[in-house]
Amino acid sequence: MSTTTTLRIVRLGLALVAGASIVVTALPAGAQQRKERKTILEFLFGKPKREEVAPEPQIRKPRIVNRKKKQATTVATKPEPAAIEKLPDAKVVLVVGDFIAGSLGEGLIAAFEATPGIVVERRTNGSSGIVREDYYDWPASLPGLIAETDPALVVLSIGANDRQQMSVGGEKEKFRSEAWTREYEARVERLATLARAGGKPMMWIGMPAFQSSAMTADMTTLNTIYRAGVEKAGGEFIDIWDGFVDENGKFVISGSDINGQQVRLRGSDGINFTKAGKRKLAFYVEKEIRRVLGDAAADGPGLQGDLKDLVVTAPAEDTEITKTLPISLADPALDGGTALLGGAAIKGNGRSLREKLVEKGEIADAPLGRVDDFRLDKTATP
């Protein structure tokens, strides 16, 4: 192909391109957007065919299934100790009074849980007291409770609700007035006497300190009345005040429990007791109950029967006791071959030289040959 021919073809292509652009410009805007423009080479040689590429097959990954079952995790819990069965003839401790007595009863039940010879019976009314006999009449109810439970010992704690006026002879007397105090002392003595009916031991538990300073001051006054009335009736007053105050005598929310650990003893209201506080409250009473009831307060099954016949007696004066000579730890054979005095056993009547001298004025004979040996016969006895 000559150069002239080539130029003609190029000119013709340019003319076609210019005409096509004019036509495209004349078309509406929507048509221009829908029609795809061609390049110069596509006008001259045509649009090449595109090779259709087959989409790559998607490989589906196998789903991994964890067939191993999850093992349930179990937390090992400490088994609760088996409840100790009470003896058929177990002695009953009757606890009566207000909400303080209720807390005391819970603590005593925990304290004697492992004691087969003691059963704690709690008969309390939280809102009761000595002042409001119209609400709950303790002098009328106590004899029936004693007849029902037949206690070996009566524990009484009451008075926390008594900071209020009292009806005396049809008149309303203010708290701690002269007439109020006189009537209150008489009621305390009457209740203590009823608890001591039949000669049963009775313990009256004093009031503790409270968060309110005014209430604490009133409780000290009431404790003085309780102590005088209880001792007059032949009962025992137990003071628990020091267990719930600090060294300066001030109320404490937290303090030492029965094991000496620092714990919370009182509730957020400054009145009620926590579980540790109830146990500490009962601790003061528990030791007195064990002292009064004796063998019945022994802990553990069979302990009472195993030890009640165990009696230790002193030897009689004429009883001969054979004393074994001490063996030296440096003796290789530990056979006592080097025992002093020929290894002869020492016999005696069980009385020491000091006891002979002090009680009977007897002086032991001096050893043979010593300067204070005044015996005529100086020969050693075989």
C-alpha positions as CSV (number, residue, x, y, z in Angstrom):
1,M,0.0,0.0,0.0
2,S,1.4,3.4,-1.0
3,T,1.8,6.4,1.3
4,T,-0.9,8.3,-0.6
5,T,-3.4,5.6,0.0
6,T,-2.6,5.4,3.7
7,L,-3.1,9.1,4.1
8,R,-6.5,8.9,2.4
9,I,-7.5,6.2,4.8
10,V,-6.4,8.2,7.8
11,R,-8.3,11.3,6.5
12,L,-11.4,9.2,5.9
13,G,-11.2,7.8,9.5
14,L,-10.8,11.3,10.9
15,A,-13.8,12.5,8.9
16,L,-15.9,9.6,10.2
17,V,-14.8,10.3,13.8
18,A,-15.8,14.0,13.5
19,G,-19.1,13.1,12.0
20,A,-19.8,10.5,14.7
21,S,-19.0,13.1,17.5
22,I,-21.4,15.5,15.9
23,V,-24.1,12.8,15.8
24,V,-23.4,11.9,19.4
25,T,-23.6,15.6,20.5
26,A,-26.9,15.9,18.8
27,L,-28.4,13.0,20.7
28,P,-30.3,13.5,24.0
29,A,-28.4,13.4,27.3
30,G,-30.0,10.1,28.3
31,A,-29.0,8.5,25.0
32,Q,-25.4,9.7,25.4
33,Q,-25.1,8.1,28.7
34,R,-26.6,4.8,27.6
35,K,-24.3,4.5,24.4
36,E,-20.7,3.5,24.9
37,R,-18.1,5.5,23.0
38,K,-15.7,3.7,20.6
39,T,-12.0,4.5,20.2
40,I,-10.4,5.3,16.9
41,L,-9.0,1.8,16.5
42,E,-12.4,0.3,17.2
43,F,-13.8,2.4,14.3
44,L,-11.0,1.3,12.0
45,F,-10.6,-2.4,12.9
46,G,-13.7,-3.2,14.8
47,K,-14.3,-4.1,18.4
48,P,-12.4,-7.3,19.5
49,K,-14.4,-10.1,21.0
50,R,-13.9,-10.6,24.7
51,E,-13.0,-14.1,25.9
52,E,-15.5,-15.2,28.4
53,V,-13.7,-16.4,31.5
54,A,-15.4,-19.1,33.4
55,P,-15.8,-18.2,37.1
56,E,-13.6,-20.1,39.4
57,P,-15.4,-22.8,41.2
58,Q,-15.9,-22.0,44.9
59,I,-14.5,-24.7,47.1
60,R,-16.8,-25.1,50.1
61,K,-14.9,-25.6,53.2
62,P,-16.1,-28.5,55.3
63,R,-17.8,-27.4,58.5
64,I,-15.8,-28.6,61.5
65,V,-18.2,-29.9,64.2
66,N,-16.8,-30.3,67.7
67,R,-18.5,-33.5,68.7
68,K,-16.8,-33.5,72.1
69,K,-19.4,-32.6,74.7
70,K,-18.6,-30.0,77.2
71,Q,-18.1,-31.5,80.6
72,A,-20.1,-29.7,83.3
73,T,-17.8,-28.3,85.9
74,T,-18.8,-29.2,89.4
75,V,-17.6,-27.4,92.4
76,A,-16.8,-29.7,95.4
77,T,-18.8,-28.6,98.4
78,K,-18.0,-29.5,101.9
79,P,-20.6,-31.8,103.2
80,E,-22.5,-30.5,106.2
81,P,-21.9,-32.4,109.4
82,A,-24.6,-34.7,110.4
83,A,-27.0,-33.4,113.0
84,I,-26.3,-34.9,116.4
85,E,-29.4,-36.6,117.8
86,K,-30.5,-35.3,121.2
87,L,-30.8,-37.8,124.1
88,P,-34.3,-38.8,125.2
89,D,-33.6,-37.3,128.6
90,A,-31.8,-34.2,127.4
91,K,-32.2,-31.2,129.6
92,V,-34.2,-28.3,128.3
93,V,-33.0,-24.7,128.4
94,L,-36.0,-22.3,128.0
95,V,-35.2,-18.9,126.5
96,V,-37.9,-16.2,126.9
97,G,-38.0,-12.4,126.3
98,D,-38.0,-9.8,123.5
99,F,-35.9,-9.6,120.2
100,I,-32.7,-9.6,122.2
101,A,-33.8,-13.0,123.7
102,G,-34.6,-14.1,120.1
103,S,-31.0,-13.4,119.0
104,L,-29.7,-15.0,122.2
105,G,-31.8,-18.1,121.5
106,E,-30.4,-18.5,118.0
107,G,-26.9,-18.2,119.3
108,L,-27.5,-20.8,122.0
109,I,-29.0,-23.3,119.5
110,A,-25.8,-23.0,117.5
111,A,-23.7,-23.3,120.7
112,F,-25.3,-26.5,121.8
113,E,-25.8,-28.0,118.4
114,A,-23.2,-30.7,119.1
115,T,-24.4,-31.3,122.7
116,P,-26.8,-34.3,122.9
117,G,-27.7,-33.7,126.5
118,I,-29.1,-30.1,126.0
119,V,-32.1,-28.9,124.0
120,V,-32.7,-25.1,123.6
121,E,-36.3,-24.1,123.5
122,R,-36.9,-20.5,122.3
123,R,-40.2,-18.8,123.3
124,T,-39.8,-15.1,122.5
125,N,-41.9,-12.1,121.3
126,G,-39.8,-9.5,119.6
127,S,-41.9,-6.4,120.4
128,S,-42.8,-7.4,124.0
129,G,-41.5,-6.0,127.2
130,I,-42.3,-5.4,130.9
131,V,-44.1,-2.0,130.5
132,R,-46.8,-2.9,127.9
133,E,-48.6,-5.8,129.6
134,D,-51.7,-5.0,127.5
135,Y,-49.7,-6.0,124.4
136,Y,-48.1,-9.2,125.8
137,D,-48.5,-10.2,129.5
138,W,-45.3,-12.1,130.4
139,P,-46.3,-12.7,134.0
140,A,-49.4,-14.5,132.8
141,S,-47.7,-16.4,130.0
142,L,-44.4,-17.5,131.7
143,P,-45.9,-20.2,134.0
144,G,-47.6,-21.9,131.1
145,L,-44.4,-21.9,129.1
146,I,-42.5,-23.4,132.0
147,A,-45.2,-26.1,132.5
148,E,-45.1,-26.9,128.7
149,T,-41.3,-27.3,128.3
150,D,-40.3,-28.4,131.8
151,P,-36.9,-26.7,131.6
152,A,-33.9,-27.5,133.7
153,L,-32.9,-23.8,133.4
154,V,-34.7,-20.6,132.4
155,V,-32.9,-17.9,130.5
156,L,-34.6,-14.5,130.3
157,S,-33.7,-11.3,128.4
158,I,-36.2,-8.4,128.2
159,G,-36.3,-4.6,128.4
160,A,-35.1,-3.2,125.1
161,N,-38.6,-2.0,124.3
162,D,-39.4,-0.5,127.7
163,R,-38.2,3.1,127.1
164,Q,-41.8,4.4,127.1
165,Q,-44.5,5.6,129.5
166,M,-46.2,3.0,131.7
167,S,-49.7,2.9,133.1
168,V,-49.5,2.9,136.9
169,G,-52.8,3.0,138.8
170,G,-54.7,4.3,135.9
171,E,-52.2,7.2,135.3
172,K,-49.6,7.4,132.5
173,E,-46.2,7.8,134.0
174,K,-43.2,9.0,132.0
175,F,-40.2,6.9,131.5
176,R,-37.8,6.9,134.4
177,S,-40.0,9.0,136.6
178,E,-40.1,8.1,140.3
179,A,-43.4,6.3,140.1
180,W,-42.4,4.6,136.8
181,T,-39.1,3.4,138.3
182,R,-40.8,2.1,141.5
183,E,-43.4,0.1,139.5
184,Y,-40.8,-1.2,137.0
185,E,-38.7,-2.6,139.9
186,A,-41.7,-4.4,141.3
187,R,-42.5,-5.9,137.9
188,V,-38.9,-7.1,137.3
189,E,-38.9,-8.8,140.8
190,R,-42.3,-10.5,140.1
191,L,-41.1,-11.8,136.7
192,A,-37.9,-13.1,138.2
193,T,-39.7,-14.9,140.9
194,L,-42.0,-16.6,138.4
195,A,-39.0,-17.8,136.4
196,R,-37.6,-19.2,139.6
197,A,-40.8,-21.2,140.4
198,G,-40.0,-24.7,141.7
199,G,-36.5,-23.7,142.5
200,K,-35.3,-23.9,138.9
201,P,-32.0,-22.1,138.1
202,M,-32.7,-18.8,136.3
203,M,-30.4,-16.5,134.4
204,W,-31.3,-12.9,133.5
205,I,-29.2,-11.5,130.6
206,G,-28.5,-7.8,130.8
207,M,-29.0,-5.4,128.0
208,P,-26.1,-4.5,125.6
209,A,-25.0,-1.1,124.4
210,F,-26.7,0.4,121.4
211,Q,-25.7,2.9,118.7
212,S,-28.0,5.6,120.2
213,S,-26.1,7.2,123.1
214,A,-29.4,8.1,124.8
215,M,-30.6,4.5,124.5
216,T,-27.3,3.2,125.8
217,A,-27.5,5.5,128.8
218,D,-31.0,4.2,129.6
219,M,-29.8,0.6,129.3
220,T,-27.2,1.1,132.0
221,T,-30.0,2.3,134.3
222,L,-32.2,-0.7,133.5
223,N,-29.4,-3.2,134.0
224,T,-29.0,-1.9,137.5
225,I,-32.7,-2.6,138.2
226,Y,-32.4,-6.0,136.6
227,R,-29.4,-7.0,138.7
228,A,-31.0,-6.0,142.0
229,G,-34.4,-7.7,141.2
230,V,-32.8,-10.9,139.9
231,E,-30.4,-11.3,142.9
232,K,-33.3,-10.7,145.3
233,A,-35.3,-13.5,143.6
234,G,-32.3,-15.9,143.9
235,G,-31.4,-15.8,140.2
236,E,-28.2,-15.0,138.4
237,F,-27.6,-11.8,136.5
238,I,-25.2,-12.1,133.5
239,D,-23.6,-8.9,132.3
240,I,-22.7,-8.9,128.6
241,W,-21.9,-5.2,128.3
242,D,-18.2,-5.5,127.7
243,G,-18.6,-7.7,124.7
244,F,-20.1,-5.0,122.6
245,V,-18.2,-1.9,123.5
246,D,-14.6,-0.8,123.0
247,E,-12.0,-0.2,125.7
248,N,-13.5,3.3,126.3
249,G,-17.0,1.9,126.8
250,K,-18.4,3.1,123.5
251,F,-20.7,1.2,121.3
252,V,-19.0,-0.7,118.4
253,I,-20.5,-2.1,115.2
254,S,-17.6,-4.5,114.6
255,G,-15.4,-6.3,117.1
256,S,-13.9,-9.6,118.1
257,D,-16.0,-12.8,117.7
258,I,-15.7,-15.8,119.9
259,N,-12.5,-16.8,118.0
260,G,-10.8,-13.4,118.3
261,Q,-11.4,-12.5,114.7
262,Q,-12.6,-9.0,113.7
263,V,-16.2,-9.3,112.4
264,R,-19.4,-7.3,112.2
265,L,-21.4,-7.8,115.3
266,R,-24.4,-5.5,114.9
267,G,-26.7,-4.6,112.0
268,S,-26.7,-1.2,110.2
269,D,-29.5,0.0,112.5
270,G,-27.1,-0.3,115.5
271,I,-29.7,-2.4,117.4
272,N,-30.0,-5.9,116.0
273,F,-27.2,-8.5,115.9
274,T,-25.5,-10.3,113.0
275,K,-24.9,-14.0,113.0
276,A,-21.5,-13.6,114.6
277,G,-23.0,-11.1,117.1
278,K,-25.7,-13.6,118.1
279,R,-23.1,-16.3,118.7
280,K,-21.0,-13.9,120.8
281,L,-24.1,-12.9,122.8
282,A,-24.7,-16.6,123.5
283,F,-21.1,-17.2,124.4
284,Y,-21.5,-15.3,127.7
285,V,-24.5,-17.5,128.6
286,E,-23.2,-20.7,127.3
287,K,-20.3,-21.1,129.7
288,E,-22.7,-20.4,132.7
289,I,-25.1,-23.0,131.4
290,R,-22.4,-25.6,131.1
291,R,-21.3,-24.8,134.6
292,V,-24.8,-25.1,136.1
293,L,-25.9,-28.2,134.1
294,G,-22.6,-30.1,134.5
295,D,-22.4,-33.5,132.8
296,A,-25.4,-32.8,130.5
297,A,-23.4,-30.1,128.8
298,A,-20.7,-32.5,127.6
299,D,-20.2,-32.3,123.8
300,G,-20.2,-35.3,121.5
301,P,-22.1,-38.6,121.6
302,G,-21.2,-41.0,124.4
303,L,-18.8,-38.5,126.1
304,Q,-21.0,-38.1,129.1
305,G,-21.4,-41.9,129.7
306,D,-17.7,-42.5,129.2
307,L,-16.4,-40.0,131.7
308,K,-19.1,-39.7,134.4
309,D,-17.7,-42.7,136.3
310,L,-14.1,-41.5,136.1
311,V,-13.0,-40.6,139.6
312,V,-9.4,-39.9,140.7
313,T,-8.7,-40.6,144.3
314,A,-5.6,-39.9,146.4
315,P,-3.7,-42.9,147.6
316,A,-4.2,-44.0,151.2
317,E,-1.4,-43.3,153.7
318,D,-0.5,-46.9,154.2
319,T,-0.4,-47.7,150.5
320,E,3.1,-48.7,149.4
321,I,4.2,-47.1,146.1
322,T,7.1,-48.5,144.1
323,K,9.0,-45.7,142.4
324,T,11.0,-46.5,139.3
325,L,14.4,-44.9,139.1
326,P,15.0,-42.6,136.2
327,I,16.9,-43.9,133.2
328,S,19.5,-41.7,131.7
329,L,19.0,-40.7,128.0
330,A,22.8,-41.2,127.6
331,D,22.5,-44.9,128.4
332,P,23.1,-46.7,125.0
333,A,21.2,-49.8,126.0
334,L,18.5,-48.0,127.9
335,D,18.5,-50.9,130.3
336,G,19.2,-49.0,133.5
337,G,22.5,-50.9,134.0
338,T,24.1,-47.9,135.5
339,A,21.3,-47.1,137.9
340,L,22.3,-45.5,141.1
341,L,22.1,-47.2,144.5
342,G,22.4,-50.6,143.0
343,G,19.1,-50.3,141.1
344,A,17.0,-51.2,144.1
345,A,13.4,-50.1,144.0
346,I,12.4,-47.3,146.4
347,K,9.4,-48.1,148.4
348,G,7.3,-45.7,150.3
349,N,3.8,-45.0,151.6
350,G,3.0,-42.3,149.1
351,R,3.7,-39.4,151.5
352,S,6.5,-37.0,150.6
353,L,9.1,-35.9,153.2
354,R,7.6,-32.4,153.2
355,E,4.1,-33.8,153.9
356,K,5.5,-35.9,156.8
357,L,7.3,-32.9,158.3
358,V,4.4,-30.4,157.9
359,E,1.5,-32.7,158.8
360,K,3.0,-35.0,161.4
361,G,6.3,-33.5,162.4
362,E,8.2,-36.6,161.3
363,I,11.8,-36.2,160.2
364,A,13.4,-38.6,157.8
365,D,16.3,-40.6,159.0
366,A,19.7,-39.3,157.8
367,P,21.6,-41.5,155.4
368,L,24.1,-43.9,156.9
369,G,27.5,-42.3,157.7
370,R,26.3,-38.7,157.4
371,V,27.3,-36.2,160.2
372,D,23.7,-36.0,161.4
373,D,23.3,-39.8,161.6
374,F,22.9,-40.5,165.3
375,R,21.9,-44.1,165.1
376,L,23.8,-46.5,167.5
377,D,23.9,-49.3,164.9
378,K,26.1,-48.0,162.1
379,T,25.8,-51.1,160.0
380,A,23.8,-50.8,156.8
381,T,20.6,-52.8,156.6
382,P,20.5,-55.4,153.8
